[in-house]
Amino acid sequence: MGNEMITVDMTKAKAIAHEKRRQARSEEFAPLDIKATIPTEAEAAEAARQVVRDKYAAMQTAMDAATTPDELKELLP
């Protein structure tokens, strides 16, 4: 009994990780979405939104490339 290995379904683990990534991205976007509607702040808000997009695009790529649960866990926001 003590020597049983736990097998992680990486497809499901990645789906969960991507959902957490999307939630974190949405939380970061929320205040910027409001600022984007204010004419005097729209340009700066859009620049900040692009930084967030780039950050999470890189995270998505890294999550897709992860081959172990530990790699995936390290990438979680």
C-alpha positions, -999 to +999 in steps of 0.1 A: +000+000+000+027+025+008+044+023-026+014+034-047+021+063-071-004+092-076-009+099-113-019+134-122-040+139-154-020+168-169-048+177-193-071+183-164-044+200-143-037+224-172-074+232-176-076+241-139-044+261-141-057+280-172-089+288-153-069+302-124-048+322-149-080+336-165-094+346-132-062+364-121-061+381-155-097+393-151-090+407-117-060+427-130-080+440-159-110+451-139-096+485-127-080+491-161-113+485-179-129+513-159-099+536-165-101+529-202-135+546-203-121+578-189-108+599-218-079+614-198-068+580-186-076+558-216-042+559-232-023+550-201-049+523-192-045+507-227-008+506-222-012+490-188-037+465-203-011+455-229+014+448-202-012+425-185-020+408-218+017+401-225+022+388-189-007+363-192+001+353-228+036+343-216+021+324-187-003+306-210+025+295-232+045+283-203+015+264-188+009+247-222+046+236-223+046+223-187+052+186-184+050+180-147+025+190-120+054+209-102+062+230-133+025+238-136+022+247-099+051+271-101+034+290-128+001+296-110-007+333-104 
